Amino acid sequence: MQEGYPGEFDGSGPYAAMPLAPRLRRLPVTVVLGSEVRVAVGMRARLLGLAHLNRDRVGPGLLIPRCASVHTFGMRFALDVHFLDGEGTVVSVRRGIRPRRVVFCHDAAAVLEIPAGEGGEFFAPRP
């Protein structure tokens, strides 16, 4: 579990039985804003993110800690990108980011990548 992103994963959530891509299965899990997501640890996981994977194999999303920008090169589907501060609060949301784009947020300490249109209603930026 990542410090600053409270919650624990007990393996019983809605994505527990979902057939994840092999490279995502090895990643640790945490809860961010009520959703269980994998955490990108290591250079390869951080660089690739959800790229080169089919939408049905990525689960609910991917948290990339210590990150303020992401690219969508190699993506097979659009992403909703949620930028989080050090407390895990959403500071900015970019919806429907298509492949071959770069997005960033200077105030972000982490990025949550979610397949476009899935779960966006739960993550609203702070006023």
N, C-alpha and C positions, 0 to 999 in steps of 0.2 A: 504494500500500500504506500502511496506517495504521501509525503508530509505536506500538509496544507490542503489535501483533498480527502475529507473525512469519509468514512464508510468502510464496510468490509464486504467481501464477496464470499457467499456461502455455496455457490454453485447451483442455486435453485431458481435463478431469475428467468425471464422470458427467453433469453438467448442461450441458456445452458445446454440445450440439445441441438443447437444450430451447428451445421457442419462448417466449422471455421477452416480457413486456409491453413495448411500446416505451419507456415511461418508465424501466424498469429497465435496459434495454440500454445506456443512456448512462452509467450509474453505474460507477465504478471497482470493481474486484474485489480481494479479499484472501482469505487463508486464515485461518480462525479455528478453532482446536482441530481441525485436520485437514479442515475442510470449506471449499470455495470459496464465498464469499458476496459479494453486492453490498454496497457501502458507501453509506449515505445521506449525500450531501453536498448542501448547499444547503437552504434553508428548505422548499421544496416537497417534496423527497424525505423530509426529516425529519418533516414534518407528516403526510404521507399514509402513509408506511411502505408496507405491503402492502394498504392499504384500497382498496376498489372494484375489486379484481382477482380473477379466478378462480384457484382453487388451482393449476390446471395451468399457469398463466402466470407464477408467481412464482419458480420455480427453488428452490434449496435453502434460501434464507433471506435476511435483510437485517440487516446490522450498522448500528446507529445509535450512532456515537461521541458522547461527551460528553452522555450521557443516563442518567437514573435512573428514568424512568417512561414508559409508553406507554399509548395508548388503543386500543380496538378498534372505534371508531365507524366505520361504513362497511365493516366486514369482511364477507366472504362465507363465511368458514370460521374455525374455531377456530385459535388459535395456541399454541405452546409458546414461552414467553418465558424467555430465559436472560440473567441479569444478570451482567455481567463487571466485575472490578476493573480498575485501571490496568495490570496486568500481563497481562490477558487470561484470568485464572482465573475460573471460574464461582463466584459467591458465592451465587446463589439461582436456583431454577428454578420457574416457575409453568407448569403444564401444562393444556392444554385451555381456555384463556381464550376464552370465547365473545364474540360481537359485543356492542358497547355496554358495555364494561367499561373500567376504568382500573386499572392495576397499577403498583407502584413498589417500589424497593429503595433505601434511603438509602446503602448501601455501594457502589452501582454507579457505574461510570465509563462504561459502554457497555451497550447492549442488543442481543441477537441475537434476531430474530423468525424462527421456523421454523414452517411449517405443522404443526399438531398431529399427533403420532404419527410424524413423520419425523425421525429422527436424534437423538431424545431420549436414546437409550441411550448415546450418545457423550459426553454432557455431564452429568457428575455434579457437584453442588456440593462444595466443599472441606469436609473434616470440621470 
